[in-house]
């Protein structure tokens, strides 16, 4: 059962990944206490855990801020993701269900509409949802947690905002997702693995 700290953490994380909170933005404990109508204890716990996950850091005078990760570090992260997701891809192909495939197709249709509207926060949210389902499809709890952790840290707003502002590139993601879903549906592990790794590395 989710605690109050869990709920606050998820809301802050969503704000970061959707672009509502940008790199180097300060996070005020007082503002969060007022926003969620809670004591400082769950707020501090949520912020502590987000710092441990690498999404927040301490700025000047000890103020908690959204981490701004250099692109050089991001490249290392994406290389690591490519290695781990190559193995995860084969498990997803093996275990994904008909229901999950239908959910992926629905997400891709919603993504197409979001791209048409140039709705960047929704585009980022749908991308996260797409990959959350493929991570769940591995049926490996530990691997799923690692994949989600790496992806969350990879979706740095400063990088992904500019990525999605290129609408031609965003449309190519829709096509890539369609091919991924087809490969998953046909249980073609080689094709799906190749598509996953290609998409990750193409970000740079």
C-alpha positions in Angstrom: 0.0 0.0 0.0 1.4 3.4 -1.0 2.3 5.7 1.8 1.9 9.5 1.8 5.6 9.8 1.0 5.2 7.4 -2.0 2.3 9.6 -3.4 4.3 12.8 -3.0 7.3 11.2 -4.6 5.3 10.1 -7.7 3.8 13.5 -8.1 7.1 15.3 -8.0 8.7 12.7 -10.3 5.8 13.3 -12.8 6.4 17.0 -12.6 10.1 16.5 -13.4 9.6 14.1 -16.2 6.7 16.1 -17.8 8.7 19.3 -17.8 6.6 21.1 -15.2 9.8 21.2 -13.1 13.0 22.0 -15.0 16.6 21.3 -14.3 18.0 23.5 -11.5 14.5 24.5 -10.4 14.4 24.7 -6.6 12.0 22.5 -4.6 10.5 24.2 -1.6 9.5 22.0 1.4 7.1 24.6 2.6 5.4 24.8 -0.8 5.0 21.0 -0.9 3.6 20.9 2.7 1.0 23.4 1.6 0.3 21.7 -1.7 -0.3 18.3 -0.2 -1.6 19.4 3.2 0.8 17.2 5.1 3.5 17.5 7.7 7.2 18.0 6.7 8.0 14.4 7.5 6.6 12.7 4.3 7.7 15.6 2.2 11.3 15.2 3.4 11.1 11.4 3.0 10.0 11.9 -0.7 12.7 14.4 -1.4 15.4 12.2 0.2 14.4 9.2 -1.9 14.4 11.3 -5.1 17.9 12.5 -4.3 18.9 8.9 -3.8 17.5 8.1 -7.2 19.5 10.9 -8.7 16.6 13.1 -9.8 17.2 15.8 -7.2 20.4 17.2 -5.7 21.5 19.9 -3.3 22.1 23.3 -4.8 23.5 26.5 -3.3 22.9 26.9 0.4 21.6 23.4 0.7 18.5 24.0 -1.4 17.1 20.9 -3.1 17.0 21.4 -6.9 16.2 19.3 -9.9 19.4 17.7 -11.1 20.8 18.9 -14.4 22.7 16.0 -15.9 25.4 16.9 -18.5 24.9 15.3 -21.9 28.3 13.5 -21.5 26.9 11.6 -18.5 23.6 11.0 -20.3 25.6 9.3 -23.1 27.1 6.9 -20.6 23.6 6.3 -19.2 22.2 5.5 -22.6 25.0 3.1 -23.4 24.2 1.2 -20.2 20.5 1.2 -21.0 21.3 -0.3 -24.4 23.2 -3.2 -22.9 20.6 -4.0 -20.2 17.5 -3.4 -22.4 18.9 -5.8 -25.1 18.6 -8.7 -22.6 15.3 -7.3 -21.3 13.9 -7.3 -24.8 14.1 -11.0 -25.2 12.1 -11.5 -21.9 9.5 -9.1 -23.0 9.0 -10.9 -26.3 8.6 -14.2 -24.4 6.1 -13.0 -21.8 4.1 -10.1 -23.1 0.3 -10.6 -23.2 -2.4 -9.8 -25.7 -3.8 -7.2 -23.3 -0.4 -5.5 -23.0 0.0 -5.4 -26.7 -3.4 -3.8 -27.0 -2.4 -1.2 -24.4 0.8 -0.4 -26.4 -1.2 0.1 -29.6 -3.6 2.4 -27.7 -0.7 4.4 -26.3 0.8 4.8 -29.7 -2.5 6.1 -31.1 -2.6 8.6 -28.2 1.0 9.6 -28.9 0.2 10.3 -32.5 -2.6 12.7 -31.4 -0.2 14.4 -28.8 2.4 14.9 -31.5 -0.2 16.5 -33.8 -1.0 18.9 -31.0 2.8 19.4 -30.1 1.8 18.5 -26.5 5.3 17.8 -25.2 4.4 17.0 -21.5 1.8 14.4 -22.8 4.3 13.0 -25.3 6.8 12.4 -22.5 4.2 10.9 -20.3 3.0 8.5 -23.0 6.6 7.5 -23.8 7.1 6.6 -20.1 3.9 4.6 -20.0 4.9 2.7 -23.2 8.2 1.7 -21.7 6.7 0.9 -18.3 4.5 -1.7 -20.0 7.4 -3.3 -21.8 9.4 -3.4 -18.6 6.5 -5.1 -16.8 6.4 -7.6 -19.7 9.8 -9.0 -18.7 8.1 -10.5 -15.6 11.3 -9.9 -13.7 10.6 -7.6 -10.7 14.3 -6.7 -10.3 14.9 -6.1 -13.9 11.7 -4.0 -14.2 12.8 -1.8 -11.3 16.3 -1.3 -12.9 14.8 -0.4 -16.3 12.4 2.1 -14.9 15.1 3.7 -12.7 17.4 4.1 -15.7 14.7 5.4 -18.0 13.5 7.9 -15.4 17.0 9.3 -15.1 17.4 9.2 -18.9 14.3 11.4 -19.4 16.0 14.6 -18.3 13.7 17.4 -19.3 16.4 19.6 -20.8 17.3 16.9 -23.2 13.8 15.4 -24.0 12.1 18.8 -24.4 14.4 19.6 -27.2 14.1 16.0 -28.6 10.3 16.2 -28.8 10.3 19.8 -30.2 11.6 18.2 -33.4 8.3 16.9 -34.6 9.7 14.9 -37.4 11.8 13.1 -34.8 8.8 12.6 -32.7 6.8 11.2 -35.6 9.6 8.7 -36.3 9.2 7.5 -32.7 5.6 6.6 -33.5 6.7 4.6 -36.4 9.4 2.9 -34.3 6.9 2.0 -31.7 4.6 0.5 -34.3 7.4 -1.7 -35.5 8.3 -2.7 -31.9 4.7 -3.7 -31.3 4.6 -5.8 -34.5 7.8 -7.6 -33.4 6.4 -8.3 -30.0 3.2 -9.6 -31.4 5.0 -11.9 -33.8 7.4 -13.0 -31.0 10.4 -11.9 -33.1 13.1 -11.5 -30.4 15.9 -10.6 -32.8 13.8 -7.9 -34.5 12.5 -6.4 -31.3 15.9 -6.4 -29.6 17.4 -4.6 -32.6 14.6 -2.0 -32.7 15.0 -1.3 -28.9 18.7 -0.8 -29.0 18.5 1.3 -32.2 16.0 3.6 -30.6 18.1 4.1 -27.5 21.3 4.8 -29.3 19.7 7.1 -31.8 19.0 9.6 -29.0 22.6 10.7 -29.5 
